[in-house]
Amino acid sequence: MGISFFQLLVILLIVLVLFGRGKLPALAEDIGKSVKAFRKGIEDADKDDKKAVENKSEDKEK
């Protein structure tokens, strides 16, 4: 139950067409931007959590 030669050629043709039209590089760029935005959101949330913990500890000290 492997991939036949014809199926392999069709897959290769599809990949080449997508690369030729620049679809895959654009898709990779979009994915990269999404990942960067996601990481930035996580970092911002971590910073907010740290500030909230610091504020709570300051309130307890007073």
C-alpha positions in Angstrom: 0.0 0.0 0.0 2.6 2.5 -1.0 2.4 5.6 -3.3 2.4 4.6 -6.9 4.7 6.3 -9.4 1.8 8.2 -11.0 0.7 9.6 -7.6 4.2 10.7 -6.8 4.4 12.5 -10.1 1.1 14.3 -9.5 2.3 15.4 -6.0 5.5 16.6 -7.4 3.7 18.6 -10.1 1.4 20.2 -7.6 4.4 21.3 -5.4 6.2 22.7 -8.4 3.2 24.6 -9.6 2.7 26.1 -6.1 6.4 27.0 -5.9 6.4 28.5 -9.4 3.5 30.8 -8.5 5.0 31.8 -5.2 2.2 30.4 -3.1 4.3 28.4 -0.8 6.8 31.1 0.1 4.0 33.5 0.7 2.3 30.9 2.9 5.5 30.3 4.8 5.8 34.1 5.4 2.2 34.3 6.6 2.8 31.4 9.0 6.0 33.0 10.3 4.2 36.3 11.0 1.4 34.4 12.8 3.9 32.6 15.0 5.8 35.8 15.8 2.5 37.5 16.8 1.5 34.5 18.9 4.8 34.5 20.7 4.6 38.2 21.3 1.1 37.8 22.7 2.4 35.1 25.1 5.3 37.3 26.2 3.0 40.2 26.8 0.6 38.0 28.8 3.5 36.8 30.9 4.6 40.4 31.6 1.1 41.3 32.6 0.9 38.3 35.0 4.3 39.3 36.6 3.1 42.9 37.1 -0.2 41.6 38.7 1.8 39.3 41.1 4.1 42.2 42.0 1.1 44.5 42.6 -0.5 41.9 44.8 2.7 41.4 46.9 3.0 45.2 47.3 -0.6 45.5 48.5 0.0 42.8 51.0 3.1 44.5 52.4 1.1 47.8 52.9 
